[in-house]
């Protein structure tokens, strides 16, 4: 306890950083920030570019306590360090080099174009966590960009990183949101209408930010020594339970990456999260949700929906495509790892692990969301689950509200079976974006009648079913229109809405009746409003 107390009182600028990535892997230390190809290296040493007026906008208390870091004042040395204006003696800042497939096409060298890692902090449990500043200025990987981020995208990343954590979704975290006092020019929809926007920097936190693309670039340029060194580093630091690196361990490692990725995707599908830009350079080697850009949450249930305007032509990254895209991305990673194993075909077993894990995990999650636990009706349950997505789509159901309110309707179906028709009709009409008594409602009502019949086979009592369902079906998610309201207020200096959202999203499964308005359906004004319905890859 004494060690924890000392760490909790530690200011960020006084924290001692570890630097395993820099010290154990090959990097270049010229300090040259000019955009260029950097063959032969895993990273480039580069310091953040100072900003005009760094000031704290938001802070994650729980994460800070875990990292042993005290909340700083609005301005001061700690916030200067969180903005990149102050680089302490123990920090060894770097930008990682990686490549990737973007929208299915190989893009060559990419890398951290606006993210600079400071090093690793040791948390109160002894684990190490990398601290990365997103929006900290140009690096050799910035290409034609300025290395900066705007308040709009930074606030969205800060909020969603933490919201996903409290939902139980594997994710990177966010420690702080810092305003820079500078303006950044962005053309939000690439339509020739650039605007000055306030700048901001997010301090992102993860055990590592290594991606599939870190390995892909090594194979693409024939750097097999760097490929092996990076793989060995990841296994020793992040998969030590697999043993010392070897051809056999590389296979087990790929299996585990596939398993973790499947669990992450199952979580996404369970809560209706759409990442929006699942390029291989946005896939974490740890199976964490990484890079919160043009993400969104299903409101009307639609497997073809994507929030990313860049993807409107093909909808490659739409909600219903996410499981298949993750599999495709894993196959690309597998190809990058083939030089490490004796028989590359054995890597295919990892893809099978992914498919089996995803199917099993999704099935279990959906049954829990529906309050179904009995193992005596497996065939009927599978049929029921397979029919649900189309029924939800036809009825234009709000995914979050449907499952949350079903958690309350299900017990009533057991205690008041004579009211079944009215209960189900009320459920559908209250949570649909379609006009009352639309044709799609009928199909969902038929499905719900089947569900009610199946529910009555459960042996648990109504209240036990309710509590179980409530623990699986969040009431509050970070709908885009809520994030946009926080952005609009923060742009005027009002952080109260942002702070309220942060508190509510920390307990997304609790009722919190005083915040009922944050669990409402998307309002009509938000249907087509930029930032609420659609976004782009632009920061």
Buried (B, 14 or more C-beta within 10 A) or exposed (E): EEEBEEBBEBBBBBBEBBBBBBEBBBBBEEEBBEBBEBEBBBBBBBBBBBBEEBBBBBBBEEBBBBBBBBBBEEEBBBBBBBBBBBBBEBBBBBBBBBBBBBBEEEBEBBBBBBBBBBBBBBBBEEEBBBBBBBBBBBBBBBBEBBBBBBBBBBBBBBBBBBBBBBBBBBBBBBBBBBBBBBBBEBEBBEEEEEEEBBBBBBBBBBBBBBBBBBBBBBBBBEBEEBBBBBBBBBBBBBBEEBEEBBEEBBBBBBBBBBBBBBBBBBBBBBBBBBBBBBBBBBBBBBBBBBBBBBBBBBBBBBBEBBBBBBBEEEBBBBBBBBBEBBBBBBBBBBBBBBBBBEEEEBBEBBBEBBBEBBEEBBBEBBBBBBBBBBEEBEEBBEEBBEBBBBBBBBBBBBBBBBBBBBBBBBBBBBEEEEEBEEBBBBBBBEBBBBEEEBEBBBBBBEBBEBBBEBBEEBEBEBEBBBBBBBEBBBBBBBBBBBBBBBBEBBBEEEBEBBBBBBEBBBEBBEEBEEBEEBBEBBEEEBEEBEBBBBBBBBB
